[in-house]
Amino acid sequence: MKKVLLSIAGYDPTSGAGIILDLKVFQHLDFEGMAILTSVTSQNTIHVKKFLCVPSDFLWDQYKCLYEDVNLAGIKVGMVGCKNNIPIIERILSDNPDIPKVIDPVFKSSSGIWLLEKKAVSIYIKKISGKASLLTPNLEEAALLSGRKVENLSDMKEAAERIYSLTRVPCLIKGGHLPNQASDLLFDGTIFHLLKKEKITKKVHGTGCFFSSSLLGYLAKGKSLKKACSLASRLTFNAIKNAVSIGHGQAIITFPIKTQNSKRKTNFVSRKP
């Protein structure tokens, strides 16, 4: 019987991000994927126009109905949608203490629309504290979580330490948009692990969703946190290379994902703070 991974996220009608993409990634990694909807968006490959948040009691009902029937092997949390859903996310995470849980803190769309009230970020931090295996913010999300600018590797280190101190959750800051380089930084609470990658200028929708859902898959396969991050980074690289333009905006990740050879190996360099 296949293991089941659960995505708690929003619906993107392009299928380039959110729960649809998560389910595709889970299937690609040979899991059965299930999903709980937090919100519904009106968007295309260019921008998010608007979104609706599901009522928090319905979010809980979705979870309880699945939990009564299915054994979960891992949980990925993406777009929460509104502050009223945050306590429900906390309950779900607390209800599953013994499985890997990856949180991708989706606060704002790439086109600039807020996907969670800015004033709710502090509540978000408090409610997820100590309840996940890993946080995967990008540079802007790391800045919001840490309360400081994040523009280079030095900033990333300070932000990762700050985020860990606030949440007691290991943090991987995605640095694909760093100027002149692409490096992810994992802080496991003790040691920094720097993952240098080949920089890709191609604009692709949903790379954060893809990375976090694939990372959950590797954790559910029993990989260590460091190894799971490395494997997810490699798979995401291949997915970006394989993405195609369908509309007038960002490219969309397509399946199956063909293996591409990177000019630079994606290896972690580990250092103590």
VOPAGU-2260 file (C-alpha; in pm, 1 decimal, decimal comma):
REM VOPAGU-2260
SITE   aa  ch    i         X         Y         Z
SITE  MET   A    0       0,0       0,0       0,0
SITE  LYS   A    1     129,9     343,5     -92,4
SITE  LYS   A    2     204,0     594,9     178,9
SITE  VAL   A    3     -21,2     900,6     186,9
SITE  LEU   A    4     107,5    1258,3     190,3
SITE  LEU   A    5    -125,3    1548,1     267,0
SITE  SER   A    6    -110,1    1896,4     118,8
SITE  ILE   A    7    -282,0    2180,7     305,9
SITE  ALA   A    8    -278,5    2469,1      61,3
SITE  GLY   A    9    -466,9    2685,1    -186,5
SITE  TYR   A   10    -615,4    2606,6    -525,4
SITE  ASP   A   11    -440,0    2753,9    -829,8
SITE  PRO   A   12    -648,2    2711,2   -1148,9
SITE  THR   A   13    -334,2    2707,9   -1365,8
SITE  SER   A   14    -221,4    2390,7   -1178,4
SITE  GLY   A   15     123,2    2548,6   -1165,8
SITE  ALA   A   16     125,7    2582,9    -786,8
SITE  GLY   A   17     -73,5    2499,8    -475,1
SITE  ILE   A   18    -249,8    2172,6    -408,4
SITE  ILE   A   19    -262,2    2055,2    -771,0
SITE  LEU   A   20     113,9    2085,0    -811,4
SITE  ASP   A   21     172,4    1925,6    -470,8
SITE  LEU   A   22     -37,5    1624,6    -569,6
SITE  LYS   A   23     157,3    1588,7    -894,7
SITE  VAL   A   24     486,3    1594,1    -703,2
SITE  PHE   A   25     362,3    1337,3    -452,0
SITE  GLN   A   26     260,4    1107,0    -736,1
SITE  HIS   A   27     595,6    1160,7    -910,5
SITE  LEU   A   28     769,7    1040,3    -593,5
SITE  ASP   A   29     540,2     736,0    -573,2
SITE  PHE   A   30     311,5     852,7    -293,3
SITE  GLU   A   31     -63,5     877,7    -282,9
SITE  GLY   A   32    -146,2    1245,9    -248,8
SITE  MET   A   33    -443,3    1396,7     -68,6
SITE  ALA   A   34    -529,9    1762,2     -15,5
SITE  ILE   A   35    -717,4    1996,3     216,2
SITE  LEU   A   36    -822,4    2327,9      65,6
SITE  THR   A   37    -747,1    2652,9     251,7
SITE  SER   A   38    -839,9    2897,2     -22,5
SITE  VAL   A   39    -943,4    2937,4    -384,4
SITE  THR   A   40    -761,8    3181,1    -611,2
SITE  SER   A   41    -849,1    3362,3    -930,8
SITE  GLN   A   42    -519,7    3374,7   -1118,5
SITE  ASN   A   43    -332,5    3297,5   -1438,1
SITE  THR   A   44      34,7    3267,2   -1530,5
SITE  ILE   A   45      72,2    3646,0   -1507,4
SITE  HIS   A   46     -78,3    3736,2   -1170,8
SITE  VAL   A   47    -311,9    3653,4    -884,0
SITE  LYS   A   48    -627,7    3863,2    -919,2
SITE  LYS   A   49    -810,2    3768,9    -596,5
SITE  PHE   A   50    -872,0    3480,3    -358,5
SITE  LEU   A   51   -1131,2    3348,6    -117,1
SITE  CYS   A   52   -1043,9    3181,3     213,1
SITE  VAL   A   53   -1245,9    2876,8     319,6
SITE  PRO   A   54   -1419,1    2902,7     659,0
SITE  SER   A   55   -1194,6    2773,3     936,8
SITE  ASP   A   56   -1455,0    2524,4    1063,2
SITE  PHE   A   57   -1475,1    2373,3     713,9
SITE  LEU   A   58   -1095,8    2348,1     700,7
SITE  TRP   A   59   -1109,6    2143,2    1022,6
SITE  ASP   A   60   -1395,7    1930,8     888,9
SITE  GLN   A   61   -1190,5    1844,3     579,7
SITE  TYR   A   62    -903,3    1729,0     798,2
SITE  LYS   A   63   -1109,6    1529,5    1047,8
SITE  CYS   A   64   -1291,4    1347,7     770,5
SITE  LEU   A   65    -960,3    1232,7     618,9
SITE  TYR   A   66    -798,0    1158,2     955,0
SITE  GLU   A   67   -1080,3     919,4    1051,2
SITE  ASP   A   68   -1005,7     710,4     743,4
SITE  VAL   A   69    -641,7     748,7     635,6
SITE  ASN   A   70    -298,3     711,5     794,8
SITE  LEU   A   71     -81,6    1004,5     694,1
SITE  ALA   A   72     292,1     970,3     627,1
SITE  GLY   A   73     363,6    1342,2     600,2
SITE  ILE   A   74     207,0    1688,5     581,0
SITE  LYS   A   75     298,5    1991,6     371,5
SITE  VAL   A   76     147,7    2331,7     456,3
SITE  GLY   A   77     144,2    2602,9     192,6
SITE  MET   A   78     -92,2    2897,1     154,2
SITE  VAL   A   79    -298,0    2942,8     472,4
SITE  GLY   A   80    -511,7    3217,3     319,0
SITE  CYS   A   81    -632,0    3405,1     628,0
SITE  LYS   A   82    -552,4    3442,6     996,7
SITE  ASN   A   83    -865,6    3250,8    1103,2
SITE  ASN   A   84    -714,3    2935,2     951,5
SITE  ILE   A   85    -390,8    2959,1    1150,1
SITE  PRO   A   86    -527,7    2801,3    1473,2
SITE  ILE   A   87    -667,3    2512,4    1266,2
SITE  ILE   A   88    -326,4    2457,7    1105,8
SITE  GLU   A   89    -178,6    2450,0    1455,8
SITE  ARG   A   90    -431,5    2184,6    1563,8
SITE  ILE   A   91    -354,2    1969,7    1260,0
SITE  LEU   A   92      21,7    1991,2    1315,0
SITE  SER   A   93     -19,9    1911,7    1684,5
SITE  ASP   A   94    -242,2    1618,2    1597,1
SITE  ASN   A   95      43,5    1455,7    1400,0
SITE  PRO   A   96     358,6    1476,0    1613,1
SITE  ASP   A   97     537,2    1171,5    1472,5
SITE  ILE   A   98     542,9    1233,3    1096,0
SITE  PRO   A   99     747,9    1478,8     886,9
SITE  LYS   A  100     583,7    1817,2     836,7
SITE  VAL   A  101     714,9    2081,8     595,9
SITE  ILE   A  102     582,4    2437,7     607,1
SITE  ASP   A  103     622,8    2665,3     306,8
SITE  PRO   A  104     527,3    3011,9     441,4
SITE  VAL   A  105     330,7    3159,3     150,3
SITE  PHE   A  106     260,1    3519,9     243,3
SITE  LYS   A  107     263,3    3707,3     -86,2
SITE  SER   A  108     228,7    3623,3    -456,0
SITE  SER   A  109     511,4    3697,7    -699,5
SITE  SER   A  110     279,4    3956,4    -859,0
SITE  GLY   A  111     253,8    4140,9    -526,0
SITE  ILE   A  112     -85,2    4049,8    -374,9
SITE  TRP   A  113     -87,4    3955,1      -5,2
SITE  LEU   A  114    -205,6    3595,8      47,8
SITE  LEU   A  115    -214,8    3629,8     428,2
SITE  GLU   A  116    -281,8    3945,3     626,8
SITE  LYS   A  117      54,9    4105,7     705,1
SITE  LYS   A  118     -48,5    4161,8    1068,0
SITE  ALA   A  119    -108,4    3786,8    1102,9
SITE  VAL   A  120     259,1    3692,1    1047,9
SITE  SER   A  121     337,5    3718,3    1421,4
SITE  ILE   A  122      40,4    3492,3    1501,2
SITE  TYR   A  123     158,1    3249,9    1232,6
SITE  ILE   A  124     503,7    3231,3    1391,6
SITE  LYS   A  125     363,7    3168,0    1738,1
SITE  LYS   A  126     121,1    2894,8    1630,5
SITE  ILE   A  127     368,8    2687,3    1426,1
SITE  SER   A  128     642,7    2707,0    1689,9
SITE  GLY   A  129     795,6    2364,5    1754,2
SITE  LYS   A  130     540,6    2186,4    1537,0
SITE  ALA   A  131     721,1    2113,8    1207,5
SITE  SER   A  132    1025,7    1944,1    1060,9
SITE  LEU   A  133    1129,0    2233,2     838,2
SITE  LEU   A  134    1037,1    2583,4     721,2
SITE  THR   A  135    1119,4    2676,6     359,9
SITE  PRO   A  136    1088,7    3056,2     315,7
SITE  ASN   A  137    1223,9    3247,5      18,7
SITE  LEU   A  138    1420,4    3569,1      74,1
SITE  GLU   A  139    1114,6    3792,8     114,3
SITE  GLU   A  140     936,0    3545,1     340,3
SITE  ALA   A  141    1249,7    3505,7     551,8
SITE  ALA   A  142    1259,6    3882,8     592,3
SITE  LEU   A  143     898,2    3887,1     711,1
SITE  LEU   A  144     954,9    3601,1     954,8
SITE  SER   A  145    1279,8    3737,5    1096,6
SITE  GLY   A  146    1192,4    4108,0    1090,6
SITE  ARG   A  147    1509,9    4204,6     905,6
SITE  LYS   A  148    1626,5    4248,8     548,3
SITE  VAL   A  149    1758,2    3943,1     365,4
SITE  GLU   A  150    1963,4    4035,2      60,1
SITE  ASN   A  151    2280,5    3824,6      78,7
SITE  LEU   A  152    2429,1    3515,3     241,5
SITE  SER   A  153    2524,3    3699,8     558,2
SITE  ASP   A  154    2166,3    3823,0     593,5
SITE  MET   A  155    2040,0    3469,9     529,8
SITE  LYS   A  156    2248,2    3331,8     815,6
SITE  GLU   A  157    2121,8    3594,6    1059,5
SITE  ALA   A  158    1763,0    3543,1     943,9
SITE  ALA   A  159    1782,7    3163,3     967,3
SITE  GLU   A  160    1913,4    3181,5    1323,7
SITE  ARG   A  161    1644,5    3434,6    1414,4
SITE  ILE   A  162    1366,6    3223,6    1259,9
SITE  TYR   A  163    1488,0    2915,0    1444,9
SITE  SER   A  164    1496,8    3105,2    1773,7
SITE  LEU   A  165    1137,5    3221,5    1716,2
SITE  THR   A  166     991,8    2891,3    1593,8
SITE  ARG   A  167    1222,5    2614,2    1718,5
SITE  VAL   A  168    1192,2    2472,0    1366,8
SITE  PRO   A  169    1488,0    2412,5    1129,9
SITE  CYS   A  170    1487,6    2661,0     845,0
SITE  LEU   A  171    1598,8    2640,7     483,6
SITE  ILE   A  172    1606,0    2982,0     315,3
SITE  LYS   A  173    1577,1    2956,2     -61,0
SITE  GLY   A  174    1829,5    3181,0    -231,2
SITE  GLY   A  175    1749,6    3131,3    -597,0
SITE  HIS   A  176    1695,3    3506,8    -636,0
SITE  LEU   A  177    2024,7    3614,0    -484,0
SITE  PRO   A  178    2213,6    3847,1    -720,7
SITE  ASN   A  179    2483,1    3672,2    -924,0
SITE  GLN   A  180    2446,3    3339,7    -746,0
SITE  ALA   A  181    2197,0    3077,3    -628,4
SITE  SER   A  182    2248,2    2926,9    -284,2
SITE  ASP   A  183    2007,5    2774,0     -34,8
SITE  LEU   A  184    2094,3    2789,9     333,5
SITE  LEU   A  185    1979,3    2527,6     582,5
SITE  PHE   A  186    2009,8    2592,9     955,0
SITE  ASP   A  187    1921,5    2282,5    1154,3
SITE  GLY   A  188    1947,9    2457,9    1489,4
SITE  THR   A  189    2316,7    2380,8    1531,5
SITE  ILE   A  190    2496,5    2387,4    1196,7
SITE  PHE   A  191    2462,6    2586,2     873,9
SITE  HIS   A  192    2453,8    2385,5     551,7
SITE  LEU   A  193    2510,1    2588,5     234,4
SITE  LEU   A  194    2382,7    2445,0     -92,4
SITE  LYS   A  195    2538,2    2614,0    -394,8
SITE  LYS   A  196    2350,5    2569,4    -721,0
SITE  GLU   A  197    2364,2    2671,8   -1083,3
SITE  LYS   A  198    2168,9    2996,7   -1122,1
SITE  ILE   A  199    1873,8    2976,2   -1361,9
SITE  THR   A  200    1723,8    3299,4   -1496,8
SITE  LYS   A  201    1411,7    3129,4   -1632,1
SITE  LYS   A  202    1093,0    3252,8   -1460,0
SITE  VAL   A  203     887,2    2954,9   -1348,0
SITE  HIS   A  204     563,1    2946,8   -1148,8
SITE  GLY   A  205     533,6    2734,0    -834,8
SITE  THR   A  206     898,0    2648,4    -769,3
SITE  GLY   A  207     855,3    2702,5    -395,0
SITE  CYS   A  208     555,8    2468,4    -383,3
SITE  PHE   A  209     747,0    2210,9    -586,8
SITE  PHE   A  210    1054,4    2228,5    -364,6
SITE  SER   A  211     865,9    2196,2     -34,6
SITE  SER   A  212     639,8    1912,5    -149,7
SITE  SER   A  213     930,6    1714,5    -295,7
SITE  LEU   A  214    1129,0    1774,0      22,8
SITE  LEU   A  215     842,4    1628,9     224,5
SITE  GLY   A  216     843,4    1326,1      -3,4
SITE  TYR   A  217    1210,7    1258,5      59,4
SITE  LEU   A  218    1166,0    1300,0     435,1
SITE  ALA   A  219     876,8    1052,3     421,7
SITE  LYS   A  220    1109,5     810,4     242,1
SITE  GLY   A  221    1335,7     821,7     547,7
SITE  LYS   A  222    1605,4    1056,8     418,6
SITE  SER   A  223    1786,8    1283,1     662,7
SITE  LEU   A  224    1696,1    1652,8     660,9
SITE  LYS   A  225    2019,6    1747,5     489,1
SITE  LYS   A  226    1988,8    1471,8     225,8
SITE  ALA   A  227    1620,8    1548,6     163,2
SITE  CYS   A  228    1704,6    1914,3     100,9
SITE  SER   A  229    1978,8    1819,5    -143,8
SITE  LEU   A  230    1757,1    1574,7    -335,6
SITE  ALA   A  231    1466,4    1821,5    -346,7
SITE  SER   A  232    1697,9    2093,5    -476,4
SITE  ARG   A  233    1820,7    1865,5    -756,0
SITE  LEU   A  234    1467,7    1763,5    -852,7
SITE  THR   A  235    1354,6    2126,9    -850,9
SITE  PHE   A  236    1644,8    2219,6   -1079,3
SITE  ASN   A  237    1532,7    1955,2   -1327,1
SITE  ALA   A  238    1172,1    2070,8   -1297,7
SITE  ILE   A  239    1268,0    2431,6   -1374,3
SITE  LYS   A  240    1469,6    2323,6   -1677,2
SITE  ASN   A  241    1172,5    2116,0   -1793,8
SITE  ALA   A  242     912,0    2395,0   -1747,9
SITE  VAL   A  243     722,8    2525,7   -2050,5
SITE  SER   A  244     542,8    2849,2   -2134,8
SITE  ILE   A  245     168,3    2796,6   -2170,9
SITE  GLY   A  246      29,3    3147,1   -2115,3
SITE  HIS   A  247     176,7    3497,3   -2136,5
SITE  GLY   A  248     339,6    3491,3   -1793,4
SITE  GLN   A  249     566,0    3252,4   -1605,9
SITE  ALA   A  250     643,1    2903,5   -1730,6
SITE  ILE   A  251     467,4    2601,7   -1577,5
SITE  ILE   A  252     634,4    2283,4   -1449,6
SITE  THR   A  253     530,9    1982,0   -1654,9
SITE  PHE   A  254     547,4    1609,4   -1590,5
SITE  PRO   A  255     719,5    1369,3   -1633,1
SITE  ILE   A  256    1033,1    1552,5   -1530,3
SITE  LYS   A  257    1332,0    1484,3   -1750,2
SITE  THR   A  258    1675,5    1463,4   -1593,2
SITE  GLN   A  259    1899,0    1756,4   -1680,3
SITE  ASN   A  260    2269,1    1773,7   -1609,1
SITE  SER   A  261    2367,1    2075,1   -1401,0
SITE  LYS   A  262    2702,5    2239,8   -1473,4
SITE  ARG   A  263    2759,4    2257,9   -1101,6
SITE  LYS   A  264    2694,9    1982,8    -851,4
SITE  THR   A  265    2450,1    2068,4    -574,2
SITE  ASN   A  266    2646,3    1976,4    -265,1
SITE  PHE   A  267    2607,6    2104,5      90,1
SITE  VAL   A  268    2897,1    2274,2     264,8
SITE  SER   A  269    2836,6    2251,6     640,6
SITE  ARG   A  270    2962,8    2507,3     890,6
SITE  LYS   A  271    2894,1    2581,3    1255,4
SITE  PRO   A  272    2759,0    2931,4    1331,4
